[in-house]
Amino acid sequence: MTPEQIPAAYGGGFNTHEKRGAAFSQPTKNVGEGDRQGTPLWLYNLLRKEFRFDGDMFADHGNALSPRYWTLESPIVPSAFNGVGLTLFANPPYSRGNIRAAAETVRDVANWGNTVVGLTRLEPTAKWWSILRPICSEVRLLDTRLTFRGQSQVYNFPCMVWVACPPFLRRNEPHVWFWDTVKSAHES
């Protein structure tokens, strides 16, 4: 089953939002507070160039960065992606409870044979990280603090980018490294 053949009942969010225009353009300004903050465009574009995303797992109509995206109202259903081999982006909601549920969804999507590249705060002792760490092939510690779209100030916590992969690509522990984003941006 190709991504285009997956029915709307299995995740929906396949139509570009009419107010957003074409994919990868500037999202609308209604990127909200809390869990509705948007990924910094420079970081997303850097990752998209490397990973070529097929969709955005935890988006809103105002901050989705891909033409295929899933929202709280139309969540992704992992079993619909069995063997599809997609590469998805995930900037999950960071609030208590929501991030654990998001981690479980990422685990399920990866276990079905997909790759998920995610952005979260760097919190290696969190319970939700114990769900993600075993399924990750790599973890990139960011060399800068982020200012999320919709926010005027830098986020208080350091962040990381992680790559959750299908079972046949997993290691015992993920490769952890410091990612020089400035250098990577100049090389692209």
Secondary structure, 3 states (H helix, E strand, C coil): CCHHHCCCCCCCCCCCCCCCCCCCCCCCCCCCCHHHCECCHHHHHHHHHHHCCCEECCCCCCCCCCCCECCCCCCCCHHHHCCCCCEEEECCCCCCCHHHHHHHHHHHHHHCCCEEEEEEECCCCCHHHHHHHHHEEEEEEECCCCCCECCCCCCCCCEEEEEECCHHHCCCCCEEEEECHHHHHHHC
